[in-house]
Amino acid sequence: MSGTPLGIPAVPPPTVLPTWKRAWDAALYGPDGFFRQQAPAAHFRTSAHVSPLFAAALVGMTREAGLDTLVDIGAGRGELLAAVHALDPALDLLGVEVAPRPAGLHPAVAWTSALPESVEGLVVANEWLDDLPCHVVEVDGEGTPRVVHIDARSGREELGRPLDHPSVPGSLVAWAERWWPLDGAAPGTRAEVGSTRDAAWADVVGRVTRGVAVAVDYGHTRETRPLLGSLRSYRDGREVEVLPDGSRDVTAHVAVDALAHRVGGTLHRQRQVLREHGVTGSRPDAALARTEPGAYAAALATATRAAGLTAEGGLGDFWWVVSRRS
Ligand SMILES: C[S@@+](CC[C@H](N)C(=O)[O-])C[C@H]1O[C@@H](n2cnc3c(N)ncnc32)[C@H](O)[C@@H]1O
């Protein structure tokens, strides 16, 4: 490591740019943040938008566990809860969302911006954690991992404090060392430090007094961490340049093994969970097309959507982190 004449390690002057985490937070959740203005479904498609079969699987899990309440964290515009209500109107439903209650949502669905104190029921968060800002770290030319800062307007990045600097929070350092270590990594290698996601989900799971907590998201495990990180932006249904400027979504995959470890959860692929709940994507018998063309067309549409929810390389690869409390 390079040093000063006194032998004190040289520390770069602090950059005036915000950290990635801070810029990301302002871009999505500041007063004019993306999610305060924009409906997720206008910009990207989640399992909740693809088919009511996703809702049906969650209803099945809720009832199988003997529960009669379902809480959706990061509920978007209530699409999942509306589908759940249509399938099982006797369930008590609550949406937790920073955006206001959507117009037209069935009055039986409760809506709030604050996490409930306690829950006896099934809590689901579909594609919530990937949108929770986290610190980004990059290895510099000398092999030192440093916190990345960004100019939200231009996208210009600067490297700030080294991870071993006393001002860098211990929780960040400990998470990176354990779950996404960068020792010996080539310059430019990056990590997205999932400690904020783990803490947020642990907070939710800690409120479940009896029931099931399910975090559903795209993610990676220690064996599959992306070398350059996984930051992405979406707007109007397309992937666009990554920029925390409030005009687009900013997301990064979730380190699901760290998350499962933190909350004592088990890891499953979405295709596996949905197949266990009868979502197969099998095509209807072609003979039905001749005898009942309308029924055949409907069954084919359902099968197509089921295939979308369970597809390899698509939504089927999503991870479900399932925690049970009895
Ligand atoms: C990617 S969208 C997913 C929406 C929905 N779950 C779906 O599957 O279509 C993430 C949602 O989480 C919401 N959100 C993010 N942080 C939140 C928080 N702390 N409390 C409540 N909602 C939050 C955002 O406003 C956004 O609507």
The ligand as an SDF file (V2000), in Angstrom:
LIG
                    3D

 27 29  0  0  0  0  0  0  0  0999 V2000
  -40.3850   -3.0590   -8.0480 C   0  0  0  0  0  0  0  0  0  0  0  0
  -41.8090   -2.4250   -7.3120 S   0  0  0  0  0  0  0  0  0  0  0  0
  -42.7150   -3.9190   -7.0360 C   0  0  0  0  0  0  0  0  0  0  0  0
  -44.1890   -3.7120   -6.9360 C   0  0  0  0  0  0  0  0  0  0  0  0
  -45.0150   -4.9660   -6.7020 C   0  0  0  0  0  0  0  0  0  0  0  0
  -44.5930   -5.6850   -5.5160 N   0  0  0  0  0  0  0  0  0  0  0  0
  -44.9990   -5.8810   -7.8920 C   0  0  0  0  0  0  0  0  0  0  0  0
  -44.5760   -7.0280   -7.7510 O   0  0  0  0  0  0  0  0  0  0  0  0
  -45.4080   -5.4690   -8.9740 O   0  0  0  0  0  0  0  0  0  0  0  0
  -41.2480   -1.9800   -5.6730 C   0  0  0  0  0  0  0  0  0  0  0  0
  -42.2860   -1.2410   -4.8840 C   0  0  0  0  0  0  0  0  0  0  0  0
  -41.8300   -1.1380   -3.5380 O   0  0  0  0  0  0  0  0  0  0  0  0
  -42.2320    0.1310   -3.0510 C   0  0  0  0  0  0  0  0  0  0  0  0
  -41.4140    0.4360   -1.8750 N   0  0  0  0  0  0  0  0  0  0  0  0
  -40.0860    0.5980   -1.8300 C   0  0  0  0  0  0  0  0  0  0  0  0
  -39.6670    0.8380   -0.5700 N   0  0  0  0  0  0  0  0  0  0  0  0
  -40.7490    0.8190    0.2130 C   0  0  0  0  0  0  0  0  0  0  0  0
  -40.9540    0.9740    1.6070 C   0  0  0  0  0  0  0  0  0  0  0  0
  -39.9560    1.2010    2.4480 N   0  0  0  0  0  0  0  0  0  0  0  0
  -42.2040    0.8730    2.0700 N   0  0  0  0  0  0  0  0  0  0  0  0
  -43.2270    0.6320    1.2370 C   0  0  0  0  0  0  0  0  0  0  0  0
  -43.0950    0.4740   -0.1080 N   0  0  0  0  0  0  0  0  0  0  0  0
  -41.8760    0.5530   -0.6130 C   0  0  0  0  0  0  0  0  0  0  0  0
  -42.0300    1.0630   -4.2250 C   0  0  0  0  0  0  0  0  0  0  0  0
  -42.7410    2.2630   -4.0850 O   0  0  0  0  0  0  0  0  0  0  0  0
  -42.5330    0.1800   -5.3750 C   0  0  0  0  0  0  0  0  0  0  0  0
  -43.9090    0.3600   -5.6000 O   0  0  0  0  0  0  0  0  0  0  0  0
  1  2  1  0
  2  3  1  0
  2 10  1  0
  3  4  1  0
  4  5  1  0
  5  6  1  0
  5  7  1  0
  7  8  2  0
  7  9  1  0
 10 11  1  0
 11 12  1  0
 11 26  1  0
 12 13  1  0
 13 14  1  0
 13 24  1  0
 14 15  1  0
 14 23  1  0
 15 16  2  0
 16 17  1  0
 17 18  1  0
 17 23  2  0
 18 19  1  0
 18 20  2  0
 20 21  1  0
 21 22  2  0
 22 23  1  0
 24 25  1  0
 24 26  1  0
 26 27  1  0
M  CHG  2   2   1   9  -1
M  END
$$$$
